Amino acid sequence: YIELAYERLAAQPGFRARPEQKRLSRAVFESLVSGEPLVAEAPTGVGKTIAYLIGALAASKTVGQDRPIPIVISTATVGLQSQILANDL
């Protein structure tokens, strides 16, 4: 699911997948599937938000029918909240 999501996003004008994004998506996926906590940090411009969302969606597709996966995405700024709602989702 992660690779397919990035392939589809790559077809969108202006989107450029970064290796760090895919690694973060996989880490989020593995954390949610295994139930192990994950603390992730990356610099500005890596594409963390889309990486979190793709990893969470992949986990939901994998185990979401067996047990609900609660997902909270918290932001510190209204600007990032707007970006998530208007662009990323």
C-alpha positions in Angstrom: 0.0 0.0 0.0 2.8 2.4 0.8 4.5 2.0 -2.5 1.3 2.3 -4.4 0.4 5.5 -2.5 3.7 7.1 -3.4 3.4 6.0 -7.0 0.0 7.7 -7.2 1.2 10.8 -5.5 4.2 11.0 -7.8 1.8 11.4 -10.7 0.5 14.6 -9.1 2.0 17.9 -10.3 4.5 19.3 -7.9 4.8 16.2 -5.7 8.2 14.8 -5.2 8.6 11.7 -3.0 11.6 11.6 -0.8 13.3 8.4 0.5 12.9 9.7 4.1 9.2 10.0 3.6 8.9 6.3 2.6 11.1 5.2 5.6 8.9 7.2 8.0 5.7 5.8 6.4 7.1 2.3 6.9 8.1 3.1 10.5 4.6 4.4 11.3 3.0 1.4 9.7 5.2 -1.0 11.6 4.5 0.8 14.9 0.8 0.7 14.5 0.7 -2.9 13.3 2.9 -4.1 16.1 1.4 -1.9 18.8 4.9 -0.6 19.7 5.3 3.2 20.3 7.1 5.3 17.8 8.7 8.7 18.3 9.8 10.2 15.0 11.5 13.4 14.3 12.7 14.9 11.0 13.6 18.3 9.7 11.4 20.7 7.9 10.8 19.8 4.3 11.0 16.0 4.6 7.2 15.6 4.2 6.4 14.2 7.6 2.7 14.9 7.5 2.1 12.9 4.3 4.4 10.2 5.6 2.4 9.8 8.8 -0.8 9.7 6.9 0.3 7.1 4.4 1.7 4.9 7.2 -1.5 5.2 9.2 -3.7 4.4 6.2 -1.5 1.4 5.3 -1.8 0.1 8.9 -5.6 0.7 8.8 -5.9 -1.3 5.6 -3.8 -4.1 7.1 -5.3 -4.6 10.6 -8.1 -2.0 10.9 -10.8 -4.5 10.4 -9.6 -6.7 13.2 -9.1 -3.9 15.7 -9.6 -0.1 15.5 -6.4 1.9 15.2 -6.7 5.2 17.0 -4.7 7.9 15.2 -4.0 11.4 16.4 -2.1 14.0 14.4 -1.3 17.0 16.5 0.0 20.3 15.1 1.4 23.3 16.8 0.3 25.8 14.2 -2.9 26.8 12.4 -0.8 26.9 9.2 0.0 23.2 9.4 -3.6 22.4 10.3 -4.7 24.2 7.2 -2.1 22.4 5.1 -3.2 19.0 6.3 -6.9 19.7 5.6 -6.5 21.6 2.3 -3.6 19.7 0.8 -2.6 16.4 2.4 -5.9 14.8 3.1 
